[in-house]
Amino acid sequence: MSGTTDLWTLAVIVGLAGITVLTRCFFFILDRPWGLPDWAHRALHYAPVAALAAVVLPEVVMTNGHFVSTWQDARLYAAVVGAAWYFWRGGGVLGTMLVGMAVYLPLHLGLGW
């Protein structure tokens, strides 16, 4: 590496550290309390569900970057049964996971789906 590269790398590290400190300390720097608007509070109620769907849904319906093309996929049946359990019991994440895995494991390990 050359001296220019090392200086550039150091400048980037110092700049990113400065931005990190500024954004983390922003709320402490202000002289008065700061609150979120009402629309932001309402939106934050849906954020965990949206994030979970964004992570779980592609894992269920895709394999190697392509949509599942067969019905012989244990993940599809486990997701449907888990969702049915969730809505039938009116919530309960642990029960949903247990029921989904109870469907997934025999299909995946037993039938090789």
N, C-alpha and C positions, 0 to 999 in steps of 0.2 A: 504494500500500500504506500501511496505517496503522502507527503505532508499535507497536500490540499485535501485529500480524502479524509484524513484524520481530523482536520479542522472543520470540514463540512459535517462530519459525523458528530463531532462535539457540539457544533452549533445547533444541529437538529435535536440532540438530546437535551441541551439546555433550554431550547425553545419549547419543546414538548413538556418538560418539567415545569416551566413557567406557566404554560397554559393549564396544566393539571392543577397546580397550586391555586391559580386564579379562579378556576371553575369550582374547585372544592371549597374554597374559602369565601365564595361570593356572598353566601347568606350570612356569614359572620361579619363581613365588611359593612353591610347595610346598617344604618342607624335606626331603622324602624322595622317592625315585624312585616314579613311579606307572606301573603297567602295566595293560593291558587284561585282563579275564577270558578264560579259554579259549574260551568260547562266542562272544565278540566277535572273537577272532582267527579262528575258523572262519568266522564270518559275513563277515568282510572278504575272504575268498578268493572269495566269490561276488559281491561288490559290483560289480566292473568288468563282469562278464558281465550282471548285472541292469541296470546303467545303460545299457550298450550296447543291450540288447534294448529297453529303454524308449524309447530314441531312434530306433533303426532300424526296429523293427516298425511303428509307426504311419506312418512315411514310406513303407513298402512297401505296406501294405494300405489306405491311405486317400488320398483326393484331395479337397482343399477341405473337409475335415471330414466326409466321407462315405466309407463303405467302397467299394472298387473294385467295380463292378457288372458288369464284363466281363472275359473272359479275355484280351482283346487289350490287355494292359498289360505292357510290357517289364520293369517292375520285378519282377513276380511270377516270370517265367521266370529272370531274372538271380538272384534270391534263391534259388530252388530249385537252380539249377545251382551257385551259389556254395556253398550248404550241402552239396550232394552232394560237391563237390570237397574241402571242408574235412574231411568225415568219411572220404572215400576216402583222402586223403593223410595223415590223422591230425594235422591242424593246419596251420599255415602261413597266417597272415593275408594276407600279400602275394599268394600264389597265389590265395586265395579272392577277393580284390578284383579281381585281373587277369582271372580266369575270369568272374566276375560282370559286369565291364565289357565283356568280349569278347562276351557274350551281349546285354547291354543296348544297347550302341551300335548294332549293326546293326538290331535290332528298333525302336529308338526313332528313329534317323535314317533308316534305309532304308525301313521300313514305316510310320513315323509313329505308332507305338503310344505 
